[in-house]
Amino acid sequence: MMGQEIGTTLTAQIVAFKVGDLCFLFIAAGFVLVEFGREDRWRKYGEVILGAGLLFLGMKLMPGAFAVLAAAPQVSGWLAVMGRNRFAGILAGTVATAVVQSSSAITGLLVAMGISDAITLPGAVSILLGANIGTCVTGFIASSRLSRAARRASVAQILINVLGVLLLLPILSPFTALVDRTSNILPRQIANAHTIFNVTVSVVLFPFVRQITKVAQWLVPESASAEEPALTAYIDERLFGIPQVALQEAYREFERLGDATVEMVERSCHALLELDMEAAQWVLDHEEAFVDPVCEVLDKYVNGLLQNNLSAKEQRRCFQIKNMIIDVERVGGLAENIAQNAQERVEHSITFTQAAMDDLSRLCQHAQHTYRCSLDALNTRDRSLAEQACLLESEFDRLYLDARETHINRMEQGLCAPETDVIYMETLRNLERICDHADNIGASVSET
């Protein structure tokens, strides 16, 4: 937060340096890239440059608009009052920033007013102090619906900004005199005041970060009853306004889902081979309480994201996630099947021959490795790893056919009891289908 307070001062410096004179160059360059760029990447760069050009154009037009506004007697009288009364200026800055929801915008306006001689330096400094308090309002309102950590972060921001203003109030006149010496041009003085104030406050309060954190924790205490853990960890529909971020968070949620199903496959195989009923029950519970509901929420989230203005590449990635959700959900169901086979094996006291156990153990390990490899390839965007997952799936098909043929021979020779046939063959088929879904995920990585 201290860093972003310093970062907001760049807006005022940009306006004070009159970068608006370059606006048409930026607009022209951005337009060319947007309209004639052959790749999405260059069109995105064009949008950024075009947006910056329009922003600079607005900054260039603001001083002229405020010159007309400042000529009105009511406005000039109000500004004069603010110049004499620091508390009126602080209140005006707080209210204006809370309404506009951007301290950078208010600071930019102040610099523009300075260019038009529509405000004095003392009045501008007072409004700047209020703007630092007003910028907390947006975060505080937004955090009221979020987690306790978000509310604490908002309270910490309020503490930092209010403390900064209180520290400067007793020395406001010397501070203004110091800023006055930094330049002979009022807009530069206003920009410098904003920068000096935020840098100074951050430097002074930085050694007390731990204390500020403790106060925020005290003001927003732990609830009497523990909060219910959120079903999802990353996705938030409020991110739809920034599709690139929303898409990245959807991938992070999918990665979390993939990790859960990897553990389900491992535990279900362990339950079948070692007759571990706790592991089998964990798989069944996890499928019902986590995998199915998260898949449903994530699919709904991606559908909502597709309703926004996405590039062709972003749309392809959304459909990729939707397809992979199906794969992962089915892997969870297959792990559930294996866990149920483990329970049935214990319930009916079904035993396998040592040769059957060896084949089954080898296939379980191979399936786990194949599925984990495909998810690692997706998480790292590693095409060579994705190709390896596909090769592992092909290798599993060969091992699957060998194990099935060997099992049939054992059954014909009477080495295996008839009741083992259903569980053994179903488990082989479940493992084979897990590898098929791993192959789907690996292929999707290779295609992107």
SULWOBEL-V484480 format. One record per residue. RES is the residue in one letter. SS is DSSP state (A for helix, B for strand, O for the rest). PHI is phi as a letter, one per 20 degrees, with the letter a starting at -180 (999 if undefined). OMEGA is omega in whole degrees, -180 to 180 (* if undefined). Layout:
# SULWOBEL-V484480
RES	SS	PHI	OMEGA
RES	SS	PHI	OMEGA
This chain:
# SULWOBEL-V484480
M	O	999	177
M	A	f	179
G	A	f	-179
Q	A	f	175
E	A	f	177
I	A	f	-179
G	A	f	-179
T	O	f	-179
T	A	f	-180
L	A	f	180
T	A	g	-180
A	A	f	180
Q	A	f	179
I	A	f	180
V	A	f	-177
A	A	f	179
F	O	e	175
K	O	l	177
V	A	f	177
G	A	g	178
D	A	f	-179
L	A	e	-170
C	A	g	-175
F	A	f	176
L	A	f	178
F	A	f	-179
I	A	f	-179
A	A	f	-179
A	A	f	179
G	A	f	180
F	A	f	-179
V	A	f	-179
L	A	f	-179
V	A	f	-174
E	A	e	-172
F	A	d	178
G	O	f	-177
R	O	e	-178
E	O	d	178
D	A	g	-178
R	A	f	-179
W	A	f	177
R	A	f	176
K	A	f	177
Y	A	g	179
G	A	f	178
E	A	f	179
V	A	f	-178
I	A	f	178
L	A	f	178
G	A	f	178
A	A	f	179
G	A	f	178
L	A	f	177
L	A	f	179
F	A	f	178
L	A	f	177
G	A	f	178
M	A	f	-180
K	A	f	-177
L	A	e	-176
M	A	f	-178
P	A	g	179
G	A	f	180
A	A	f	-179
F	A	f	176
A	A	f	177
V	A	f	-178
L	A	f	-177
A	A	f	-180
A	O	f	179
A	O	f	-177
P	A	g	-178
Q	A	f	-179
V	A	f	-179
S	A	f	177
G	A	f	178
W	A	f	179
L	A	f	178
A	A	f	177
V	A	f	179
M	A	f	180
G	A	f	-179
R	A	e	-175
N	O	d	-176
R	A	f	-178
F	A	f	176
A	A	f	179
G	A	f	179
I	A	f	179
L	A	f	180
A	A	f	179
G	A	f	179
T	A	f	-178
V	A	f	-178
A	A	f	-179
T	A	f	178
A	A	f	-180
V	A	f	-178
V	A	f	-180
Q	O	m	177
S	O	b	176
S	A	f	178
S	A	f	179
A	A	f	179
I	A	f	179
T	A	f	177
G	A	f	177
L	A	f	179
L	A	f	178
V	A	f	178
A	A	f	177
M	A	f	177
G	A	f	178
I	A	f	-179
S	O	e	-176
D	O	l	-179
A	O	e	-179
I	O	b	178
T	O	e	179
L	A	f	178
P	A	g	179
G	A	f	180
A	A	f	180
V	A	f	179
S	A	f	179
I	A	f	177
L	A	g	178
L	A	f	178
G	A	f	180
A	A	f	179
N	A	f	176
I	A	f	-177
G	A	f	-179
T	A	f	179
C	A	f	-174
V	A	f	-178
T	A	g	-179
G	A	f	-179
F	A	f	179
I	A	f	-179
A	A	f	-175
S	A	f	-177
S	O	f	-179
R	O	d	-175
L	O	d	-175
S	O	f	178
R	A	f	178
A	A	f	179
A	A	f	179
R	A	f	177
R	A	f	178
A	A	f	178
S	A	f	179
V	A	f	178
A	A	f	178
Q	A	f	178
I	A	f	180
L	A	g	-178
I	A	f	-175
N	A	f	179
V	A	f	177
L	A	f	178
G	A	f	179
V	A	f	-180
L	A	f	178
L	A	f	-176
L	A	e	-175
L	A	g	-179
P	O	f	-177
I	O	d	-175
L	A	f	-179
S	A	f	176
P	A	f	178
F	A	f	179
T	A	f	179
A	A	f	178
L	A	f	180
V	A	f	-179
D	A	f	-179
R	O	e	-176
T	O	f	-179
S	O	a	176
N	O	e	-176
I	O	d	-175
L	A	g	179
P	A	g	178
R	A	f	179
Q	A	f	180
I	A	f	178
A	A	f	179
N	A	f	179
A	A	f	179
H	A	f	-179
T	A	f	-178
I	A	f	-178
F	A	f	-175
N	A	f	178
V	A	f	-179
T	A	f	-180
V	A	f	180
S	A	f	-180
V	A	f	-177
V	A	f	-175
L	A	e	-176
F	A	g	179
P	O	f	-176
F	O	d	-179
V	A	f	-179
R	A	f	180
Q	A	f	178
I	A	f	178
T	A	f	-179
K	A	f	178
V	A	f	178
A	A	f	179
Q	A	f	179
W	A	f	-180
L	A	f	177
V	O	c	-173
P	O	f	174
E	O	f	178
S	O	f	-178
A	O	f	177
S	O	d	-177
A	O	f	179
E	O	f	176
E	O	f	179
P	O	f	-179
A	O	f	179
L	O	f	178
T	O	d	-174
A	O	d	-170
Y	O	c	-171
I	O	f	-178
D	O	b	-176
E	A	f	177
R	A	f	177
L	A	e	-179
F	A	g	179
G	A	f	177
I	O	c	-172
P	A	g	-178
Q	A	f	180
V	A	f	180
A	A	g	-180
L	A	f	179
Q	A	f	179
E	A	f	176
A	A	f	177
Y	A	f	179
R	A	f	178
E	A	f	178
F	A	f	178
E	A	f	177
R	A	f	178
L	A	f	178
G	A	f	179
D	A	g	-180
A	A	f	-179
T	A	f	174
V	A	g	179
E	A	f	178
M	A	f	179
V	A	f	-179
E	A	f	-178
R	A	f	-180
S	A	f	177
C	A	f	178
H	A	f	180
A	A	f	-179
L	A	f	-176
L	A	f	-174
E	A	d	-180
L	O	l	-180
D	O	e	-175
M	A	f	176
E	A	f	178
A	A	f	179
A	A	f	-180
Q	A	f	177
W	A	f	180
V	A	f	-179
L	A	f	180
D	A	f	-177
H	A	f	178
E	A	f	-176
E	A	f	-172
A	A	e	-175
F	A	c	-170
V	A	f	-178
D	A	f	-179
P	A	f	180
V	A	f	177
C	A	f	180
E	A	f	-180
V	A	f	-179
L	A	f	178
D	A	f	177
K	A	f	179
Y	A	f	-180
V	A	f	176
N	A	f	177
G	A	f	179
L	A	f	180
L	A	f	178
Q	O	f	-179
N	O	e	-178
N	O	f	-177
L	O	d	173
S	O	f	180
A	A	g	-180
K	A	f	180
E	A	f	177
Q	A	f	178
R	A	f	-180
R	A	f	176
C	A	f	179
F	A	f	176
Q	A	f	179
I	A	f	-179
K	A	g	179
N	A	f	-178
M	A	f	174
I	A	g	178
I	A	f	-180
D	A	f	-176
V	A	f	179
E	A	f	180
R	A	f	175
V	A	f	176
G	A	g	177
G	A	f	178
L	A	f	175
A	A	f	176
E	A	f	178
N	A	f	180
I	A	f	178
A	A	f	177
Q	A	f	175
N	A	f	178
A	A	f	178
Q	A	f	179
E	A	f	180
R	A	f	179
V	A	f	-176
E	A	f	-177
H	O	d	177
S	O	l	-178
I	O	e	180
T	O	d	176
F	O	d	173
T	O	f	-180
Q	A	f	179
A	A	f	178
A	A	f	179
M	A	f	-180
D	A	f	179
D	A	f	-178
L	A	f	179
S	A	f	-180
R	A	f	-180
L	A	f	177
C	A	f	-180
Q	A	f	-179
H	A	f	179
A	A	f	178
Q	A	f	-179
H	A	f	-180
T	A	f	-178
Y	A	f	179
R	A	f	180
C	A	f	-179
S	A	f	179
L	A	f	176
D	A	f	178
A	A	f	179
L	A	f	-177
N	A	f	-177
T	A	d	-176
R	O	l	-177
D	O	e	-177
R	A	f	178
S	A	f	177
L	A	f	177
A	A	f	177
E	A	f	178
Q	A	f	178
A	A	f	178
C	A	f	177
L	A	f	178
L	A	f	179
E	A	f	178
S	A	f	178
E	A	f	179
F	A	f	179
D	A	g	179
R	A	f	179
L	A	f	180
Y	A	f	180
L	A	f	178
D	A	f	-178
A	A	f	179
R	A	f	179
E	A	f	179
T	A	f	180
H	A	f	179
I	A	f	178
N	A	f	179
R	A	f	179
M	A	f	-180
E	A	f	-180
Q	O	e	180
G	O	m	-179
L	O	e	-179
C	O	d	178
A	O	f	-178
P	O	g	-177
E	A	f	179
T	A	f	-171
D	A	f	-175
V	A	f	-178
I	A	f	-176
Y	A	f	-177
M	A	f	177
E	A	f	179
T	A	f	178
L	A	f	-179
R	A	f	178
N	A	f	178
L	A	f	-180
E	A	f	179
R	A	f	175
I	A	g	179
C	A	f	176
D	A	f	179
H	A	f	175
A	A	f	178
D	A	f	177
N	A	g	-180
I	A	f	179
G	A	f	179
A	A	f	180
S	A	f	177
V	A	f	-179
S	A	f	-177
E	A	e	-176
T	O	e	*
